[in-house]
Amino acid sequence: MTQDFATMYITYMDKTYEQIHGNPFDRGSADSYYSRPREPHYFPNGTGHAPRISEVNMTAVEVRQYDAGYSSNERDGFKK
């Protein structure tokens, strides 16, 4: 799937993450933004497009990316 949005890069704890719609970092930051609890997941085909990959099927790296997205947004305080 091609991305229709520009890729953003966010630095958190001296590491740079890509924030692409649907990736683990993006989903973590969105969950924090909407004050949802941590629930690692991502959408490899873009946000809302199946399949939804849940934590049980994520790699340790993907879970860390989700956690970084969540934590970076908590640090920055961007909330809806």
C-alpha positions in Angstrom: 0.0 0.0 0.0 1.3 3.4 -0.8 1.2 6.1 1.9 -0.9 9.1 1.1 0.6 11.1 3.9 4.0 12.5 4.5 6.2 10.5 6.8 7.0 12.2 10.1 10.0 11.5 12.2 9.8 11.8 16.0 12.8 11.6 18.3 12.1 10.1 21.7 14.8 9.1 24.2 17.6 9.7 21.6 16.0 7.4 19.0 14.2 8.5 15.9 11.0 6.8 14.9 9.0 6.9 11.7 5.4 7.9 12.3 3.4 6.5 9.3 -0.3 6.0 9.6 -1.0 2.6 11.1 2.6 1.7 12.2 3.2 0.8 15.9 4.6 4.2 16.8 1.6 6.0 15.2 -0.9 3.7 17.0 0.8 4.2 20.4 0.7 8.0 20.0 -2.9 7.9 18.8 -4.0 5.8 21.8 -2.3 8.3 24.2 -3.8 11.3 22.3 -7.3 9.8 22.7 -6.6 8.8 26.4 -7.0 5.1 25.6 -5.2 2.6 27.6 -2.0 1.0 26.3 -2.9 -1.8 24.0 -0.1 -2.5 21.6 -1.3 -3.1 18.0 -0.8 -1.8 14.5 -2.2 -1.9 11.0 0.4 -2.8 8.3 -2.0 -1.6 5.6 -2.7 1.8 7.2 -4.9 2.8 10.1 -8.2 1.0 10.1 -7.3 -1.3 7.2 -7.2 -5.0 7.9 -5.5 -6.8 9.3 -5.1 -5.4 12.8 -2.0 -6.9 14.4 -2.4 -7.3 18.2 0.4 -7.6 20.7 0.4 -11.4 20.8 1.5 -11.3 17.1 3.9 -8.4 17.4 7.7 -8.6 17.6 9.5 -7.2 20.6 10.7 -4.3 18.4 7.2 -3.5 17.3 6.0 -3.4 20.9 8.8 -1.1 21.8 7.9 1.2 18.9 4.2 1.3 20.1 5.4 2.0 23.7 7.7 4.8 22.4 4.8 6.4 20.5 2.6 6.2 23.6 5.2 7.5 26.0 6.4 10.3 23.7 2.8 11.6 23.4 2.3 11.3 27.1 5.5 13.3 27.6 4.4 16.0 25.2 0.8 16.2 26.6 -1.0 16.2 23.3 -4.6 15.2 24.2 -7.9 15.5 22.6 
